Amino acid sequence: MSKFFYLVLCCCLLCSCIRAPEPPLSRPEPTHVPTVPAPLLTPVVWEALPGWQKDELTPAFDAFLQSCVALRRRPQWRDVCESASAFESPSETTLRDFFESAFTPHQVLLEDGSADGLLTGYYVPDLKGSRQASSDYPYPLYQRPDDLLTIDLSDVYPELGNYRLRGRLEGNRVVPYWDRGVIDGAKLPLSGRELFWVADPVELFYLHIQGSGSILFDDGTRAMVNYADQNGHPFRSISHYLEQQKIMPRSQMSMRNIRDWVKKNPERSGEILSQNPSYIFFRELEEGTQSPPGALGVPLTPERTLAVDSRYIPLGAPVFIESHNKHSDIWLRRLMMAQDRGGAIKGRVRGDFFWGLGDVAGALAGQTHQPVKFWLLLPKELDAPGELDAKESG
């Protein structure tokens, strides 16, 4: 048994060593990096939250009630969730008083003591698809494979935190699971595990990045699909490769331009898309689902759900953000709920803003790549943020 876990640990450490670096944040480099990381949270007064008094809190409160479906099971959040559930059609003034009396805002800081992180956007795309393969719909979405192993190492090696190793058995060895190039390659090792087929390989690629989507069938019906699992390989953006190969300058990088290029150069589609070895497996949601669930297990709320790194931000918690897109001159100053996480969302002040469903939301998500500040709201019953259990945070 010890030899087995030794092999697993070696695979784990190997995977962590080849993890792709995060893209640089859109902020100046500090002139001095402290040898001791800055505290994660600094308590502040409500007046320190820019735009707090102007934010419309009703949609944020509705999203918080969704969070409470999961949070009320945690002792630290039970009282504040019970107080929130007692309201009936509260006014904006009542909601502002509720948040100010029940929570303490804490600014989230990076390790160097600065406050600016990175905000990107995501959405739920619509894809034309079919339940059967055809020349019009040749690209498969796969269900979770039966041979995919997920091994939680935290009980055996606590120093690895909540790290989970994904792999498969090859004889009596645990080896990394197949990457994108192999799964979509000529051998098709997952044949028989198809869920649906779609028309466009680039749209399917971006569905993997978003994690959820709506499949539109020719008869007018649709099915909602959602993240079921992942192959264990790190996410890597294809943008750097396209720029490096002088295929497309960064200034022209967009889903539409990449899709158009692939259509004109289908012989290179496999080469381009396989630069991201990460692969997502899907499940079909119940008929009538209007919005897919995030990592917290509750439906995503357009423009009020935030995907975060749950090592630092507890899933379900309210987070006030300030972010400015200099290209559109749009300011985002609003209360969000940390209801999701993503493979590329790593860091203290790193968020993914959920814009909603469809093409309009997709256009807004594609434009979102900008600096952001976080203020985490924690219940006043907590004497210190350290009382939050890391495992409970996600």
Secondary structure, 3 states (H helix, E strand, C coil): CHHHHHHHHHHHHHHHHCCCCCCCCCCCCCCCCCCCCCCCEEECCHHHCCCHHHCCCHHHHHHHHHHHHHHCCCHHHHHHHHHHHCCCCCCHHHHHHHHHHHEEEEEECCCCCCCCEEEEEEEECEEEEECCCCCCCCEEEECCCCCCEEEECCCCCHHHCCCEEEEEEECCEEEECCCHHHHCCCCCCCCCCEEEEECCHHHHHHHHHHCEEEEECCCCCEEEEEEEEECCCCCCCCHHHHHHCCCCCHHHCCHHHHHHHHHHCHHHHHHHHCCCCCCEEEEECCCCCCCCECCCCCECCCCCEEECCCCCCCCCCEEEEEEEECCCCEEEEEEEEEEECCCCCCCCCEEEEEEEECHHHHHHHHHCEEEEEEEEEEECCCCCHHHCCCCCCC
